[in-house]
């Protein structure tokens, strides 16, 4: 199994639009196999600075590939990097109800968000 990851493995990046797969070089695959030796999925925040730079470089170099390689065979996934928000929890804007008049009642002009 690890031989397959070493020869043709890809790294999965979790994005808001779904998973993306990048093709690292041979030495990068060796390093990533060692990084993901005990876990399949790791949040980006727990990666060391060198590992974060590697993931960022793979992303910026557009080394994206399809999960299937040349037909029916599926490339092995070395590991998955979870892309989570670096700051506090995301604040979802409050949806306003649709009204036919277009004007909001006096008490609903502005809602305060509690944190």
N, C-alpha and C positions, 0 to 999 in steps of 0.2 A: 504493500500500500504506500509506504513512504517513498519507494522507488518511483512510483507513478507521480507522486507529488513533486519529487525532485526533477523529473524529466519534463513534465508538462503541466505542472500545477499552476493555478491562478489564485489571485487574492480577491475575495469578495468585499466590496465596499457598500455599506448600507447608506442609501441616499433617500431624500424625500420622495423621489419618483420611483424608487424600487432598487433592487440590487444591481450593481455594476461590477464587472469583472475586469481586472487588469492583469497583464502578463509581465511578471518580473523576469529579470535575467537569471541565469543559473546561480550566480553567487547571491543574488537577492532572494531567490527561492530557498537556498540553504539557510540564510539568516532568518527568513520568515518561518521556515519549518521549526527552527529552534525556538523562535518566539512563541509559536502556537503549539508547542510540544505537549502542553497539559490542558489547553483549552481550545475549543473550536472557534469561539466568538469572544472578542475582547472589546470593551469600550475604548474609544480613542484616548480618554483621559488617563488610562492606566499604562499606556505605552510610554516607553522612555523617549527622550527628545530625539535620539538617533532614529528610532523606529517611526516616530511621527514625521520626521523629515523624509524618510523613505516613502511612506504612504503619500505624503504631499507631492513628492517628486513624481511618483508613478501616476498620480492623478493629473498633475499639470502637464506631463509629457503625452497625455492622451494614449496610453497603452491599453485602451479598452479592447476587449475581445469578446467573442461569443462563447457561451459555456460549452457548446458542442463544437468539437474540432473535426472538421472534414467529414461531415456526414452524421452517422448515428452514435459515434462514441462521445462520451461526456468527459470533459476535462475534470480532474480531481481538484477540489477546492482546498487550498492550504489552510485557510482560516478566514474569519470574517471580522472586519473592523466596523464596529457600530459607531455611526456618526450621531452623537447626541449634542444637544445645545450646551454650549460652554457656560452660559450664565444661568440665572434662575429659571424656574419652570416657565415655559412659554405661556404668554397671556393670549388667550383667544378673544378676539373682539366680540362684543355682544351684538347679536343680530337684532335689528329693529324690525318690528312687525310692519308689514305692508299695510298702508291705509289708503283709502280712496281720496281723502281730502288733501293729503300731502303735508298737512301741518300736524305736529305731534302735540299731545295734550301738555299743558303747562308743567305738570309734575314729572314728565318723562323726557324733558329736553336733554338732560345729561345724567348719566348713571355713574356712580363712583365705583371703581374696582377695589375690592378689598384684597390685600396681600397677606 
